[in-house]
Amino acid sequence: MKRILVTGAGGFVGARIMEQLMGPAIEFLPFPPGRMAGISREELCELVLRLQPNALIHTAALSDTGHCETHPEESYRANVSIPLWIAEAAREVNAKLVAFSSDQVYAGLQDTGPFEEDLPLHPANVYGRHKLEAEQRVLELLPSAVLLRATWMYDLPGYGLPIRGNLILNLLRAAMHNEPLRFSCRDYRGVTYVRQAVENLLPALELPGGVYNFGCENDYDMYTTARHFCTVLGITPPLEKADWPRSLRMNCRKAREAGIVFDSTFDNVTRCLQDYGVSSLL
């Protein structure tokens, strides 16, 4: 039986891995809850040596970009140091490592994309800079590691799983309270149903080492994307159009050619509602 250690197993992505991918041929081992925040390099390595996993999926991170901006030392520990320690431990036990990075590494590029993985990057925020440094240093240490540049992800509440702020919930809240939401017609990024991301993690374990854009592609700006989500959800919150530029738009051809396939951002939200057996939410 294959043994896979999952960090952040109580979090948004990790909990869905534990719920969605469990099967007779794979044993998923949750990283002990509460240990990651204060763990030392030596303690982490000792834990991995004791568990002897065949693979590690590293989902734990400090992903609040605003918090990272004001707490850069905390961000560096969570988003650079700990991934490096995990890569060291994976190398010690000869385990495959799949770790989440972020589309925020593309923040600050002037073009609208879509961007491929080999572009020279200078991320505009602390979180993006730390994620990029982690990618580079993990691959220097462990060339077989797979780093997944994930999009913004969403899900609906249910199955007793943790939920966090996401595009669907933001739109629903705005519709329920008739509160305006602003989206820029010059902001571009993919948005991904987290359950499709999770189902693509097992094939990701078979990828050659490297960096991969990972998630739904999207040719539309975020104002248009939000309007489409509202139509599918059957809601009419007051949406306001802004005009500030940003692009985190990714070209996922590299992953697609390796067998990692996602719906488009627009098709993905329809799949989400179908999975939950609803046609609209209000």
Secondary structure, 3 states (H helix, E strand, C coil): CEEEEEECCCCHHHHHHHHHCCECCEEEEECCCCCCCCCCHHHHHHHHHHHCCCEEEECCCCCCHHHHHHCHHHHHHHHHHHHHHHHHHHHHHCCEEEEEEEHHHHCCCCCCCCECCCCCCCCCCHHHHHHHHHHHHHHHHCCCCEEEEECEEECCCCCCCCCCCCHHHHHHHHHHHCCCEEEECCEECCEEEHHHHHHCHHHHCCCCCEEEEECCCCCCEHHHHHHHHHHHHCCCCCEEEECCCEECCECCHHHHHCCCCCCCHHHHHHHHHHHHCCCCCC
